[in-house]
Every structure is written in structure tokens, then in C-alpha cells.
Amino acid sequence: MKTLAIRGLSKTYFDPYAGAHVPATLDVSLDVQQGEFVSIVGPSGCGKTTLLNMIAGFIPPSAGEIVLDGRRVKGPGPDRGVVFQSFALFPWKTVLENVTFGLKMRGVRREERERVGREYVALVGLSGAEGRYPAELSGGMQQRVGVARALANNPDVLLMDEPFASVDAQTRMTLQEELTRIWQARRPTILFVTHDVEEAVFLANRVVVLSRAPGHVVAELSIPLPRPRAWATLVEDSAFKELVAQVLGLVRPT
């Protein structure tokens, strides 16, 4: 079992205006098991994205450690796929070329990477769009390409930083349902950062709540809602509403 273990993770930045070091996260400890879908929520500015960037290896922690499958994380690596809020696609590359870019960088031969690429393009519902360019796609379609690109590299953990925040509400709901379908089909390990409590509960098996800055874990809630999940059935579900209210109460304590 490939476990992501976060131990005592803290990050401090120097604020030149305050002339002092300011903590963004403080002593965050968390375990994510293989195949889990974990959402992270918390007040604005609590360090959710900072935490994800440390796990991705983009920024070093000030204290603590991140261990994935027994190996300490010291920088970016193919064992962690990242899907950003911005689509972050190469505009001069086709859908298939974007999805297979990581495989190409790893030296996978063309026939194999195109086979894998087409498989993941189909998984995100974009069959037939392989030869199109990002400018020819809607925002929702572009984000599907980003998800396919991350999954095509078969990472141990998929890190998602508010990936649906820049699309309209209707598209966002569709993408949320698509992501739950993809998770059920492949069971990737997903760590999903969002400010939207309903989204966090809808998607995850477990929701982790961070405090106000400096962010630290204040609660972890299991989400026992049955799958498959669809907004049409959950939007009026009493258990769903109760879980959302519980998480909201932790994010915004009175």
C-alpha cells in the first residue's frame, strides 16, 4: 500500500512589509491511504495551496517531512500528478500531445504513449477531440485534458488545487460528477483542495478541515455517502446536508 504520510509540516514566509516571518501552515500531520479520495477545506488564506505545493515538491517545508511510499519527498516527481486551477495546457499542442507530454519526457515510445493517451482521453469523455487545440475547447473540456494528462503518468497521488474554480457552476457540477466516475473506475489516490464545502463533501471519502492561518488540522470527517454520486440525488439528501453543515461549522466556527 502506497501511503502518503505528512508529519509536522510547517511553512513560514518572510513578510517584508511586516519585517517578520509569518507562518502559513503549522504542524500539519495527515495520512492518506492508497485509493483514498481526501478533500482539504479551510478558511481563505489558511495555507491549503501552500500545503499542496509542499506535497508536490514545488516549495520546501520550513519544518516537518512528507513521505510517499517510504521515500521522503525532496522535490517534484512523476509519483505526484498535479492539476491546477488554471488549465496550464500547452496552447501549441493538441489534446493528445498535451495528455502524452509527460510520457514523452519519460522516453515512452510513440506507439505506447499514444495508446495510453487515447485511453485517458476516452476516460475523461473527450474521444474524438484528440487533434483539437486548447483554444478550440471550452474551459470544462480544457480541465478534462488536464486531468487526463495527470492520470496518464500513473502517479501514486493526484494533487488537485481548486481545479474547477474557474468554470461556470453548471460545468463545475458536471466535472465533479465526472471526477467521481473516474475515481470509481480507476481508484487513484486523490488529495483535493477546495474552498467549496459542498464540493468537498460531494467528492471525498474523507474531509480534512484546516484552521485559520496558520493552518493546522482541526478535524477529519469520514463521508459515508454511497456511490455513485450525482447532484440530482444528493442535493436534497438529508445526510449530505447534515455533513455539509457539520463541515461548515468547523470552517466557520461561531
Secondary structure, DSSP 8 states (H G I E B T S, - for coil): ---EEEEEEEEEEEETTTTEEEEEEEEEEEEE-TT-EEEEE-STTSSHHHHHHHHHTSS--SEEEEEETTEE--S--TTEEEE-SS----TTS-HHHHHTHHHHHTT--HHHHHHHHHHHHHHTT-TT-TT--GGGS-HHHHHHHHHHHHHHT--SEEEEESTTTTS-HHHHHHHHHHHHHHHHHH---EEEE-S-HHHHHHH-SEEEEE-SSSB-EEEEEE----SS--HHHHTT-HHHHHHHHHHHHHHS--
